[in-house]
Amino acid sequence: MTEVLLDICNAKRQRIAKKGFTLGHVIPYSRTHPIIKPTFPLFIAEVKRKSPSLGSLKDIKHPALLATAYKDCGANAISVLCEEDYFGGSLNDLMEVKKALPEICVLRKDFILEPEEVEVSYLAGADMVLLIVNLFLDDFKKLELLFNTCLKFNLTPLVEVHDEKELEMALKLDIDYGILGINSRNLDTLKINKLNAFILRQKVPSEIPVIFESGIDNSYDAFIVGSVRFEGFLVGSYLMQALNMPNMKQTLFSRLINLIASFKAGAQRDFFYKLVNMFVTKKPPLIKVCGINNIDFALSASKHAHLLGFVLVKSSPRFVDAKFLEKINEYENIKNALKIGVVADKESLKLGLELIKKNLLDCLQLHEAEDLDNGLYFGLDLKEATFCYYKAVKNVDSKDSLLNLLDSSHGEGIEADLDSISGFDNLAIAGGVSEANLESFLNLSPKLIDLCSALESSKGIKDTTKLESFFNKLNTCNCKK
């Protein structure tokens, strides 16, 4: 257990010792509200005053009014943070919300340590109870007791995990009767790693519902969460921060409505699901062959590469148009491959979006997308995007949604500075990777390597011999590991 969690749990035990399991609040002797089961997709919006990572978020005087606004925007469950010392919540908040909204599913989000707290949750009106596996790494029997106590009172346990060890523990429960929540926040560093959460999702049996927790900062995050097959999400801080903005009511409504719409749009796209699945099932790194402008070369590349890239920028010697993409998709191997469109200006962006709509491309790779004025990419708000994209960047930004492709070369064959990029998580590399220096790059344990000029006899002219030679070298390197 981390120091922060240990402090929170110690404070909780001290409160229980002084005030009992009701924590000094007046709880009904019998439950007065019907139990509401969660429905899917599950959109949980949170009443949250503060957190250890962000500090104070908002002084909420009327939790029920906020919860009602959430419901009106499409949330079908409300999370009420009840921890008092570090999050500023209370059981009174939960009871107020449930009294105002008896028809909606309410989650008690707290650091539950004892089965008596589950009974109090039931009496107070909770329909779901959060159980954090990390609190019980050395005491599975206590976790199992809490889980079964939830079932005894007909409450739905939301079992939260952060890593593979915790997931293995959670799966030993009768988890079919509960819900799994994967939290993308590292409890040691408090940093967010969304890709780790997405990879963990792939390791859960398909019949078990899983929701995403922590790390949704915009609508595009929700789009990706939907696309990697989560059954819902829990969002708190992003919504609470809207309450500190000038047009707080309008901002809050638009944020939650857009999150839900983006999640549903993402569920219709499978690029990120397939990509994350390859991160799980394929030997790393994944290989993308980019700048393809020749059908014969494309057919050869499709036998080896995990992703195929096509440059849509007219000024590039590697440029391909819509007719080329239509023609190349007639080949079954290429039709079924993951295809990326490379864009860098307004015209190429327009073409890329048209090709995605026609299902000729799966995703866009965006260049010139750092330090955007007003957050707009050639007039497009990427935070509200409902198409698959990732950025090619000159500097690693570990906070981005899923994948940042570090491209110091832009197709010029300039080698990246290995020292400057070592140690980063979820590293994807383009720029000067070749057969000659492949082993040096592999030592960085990248998730993905993007090849372009290294597979050319001259600029814009792909070379099948170099392609075959590179993958022979890669296979040799992998065999050594």
Helices and strands as residue ranges (DSSP letters): H 3-19, E 42-47, E 50-51, E 55-56, H 63-73, E 77-81, H 91-100, E 105-109, H 115-124, E 128-132, G 133-136, H 140-152, E 156-161, H 164-170, G 175-177, E 179-183, H 194-201, E 210-213, H 219-227, E 232-235, H 237-242, H 248-266, H 271-281, E 286-289, H 295-301, E 307-311, H 322-328, H 332-335, E 338-343, H 346-357, E 363-366, G 373-375, E 376-377, E 380-381, G 382-384, E 389-393, E 404-407, H 418-421, E 427-430, H 438-442, E 448-451, G 453-455, E 456-458, E 461-462, H 464-480
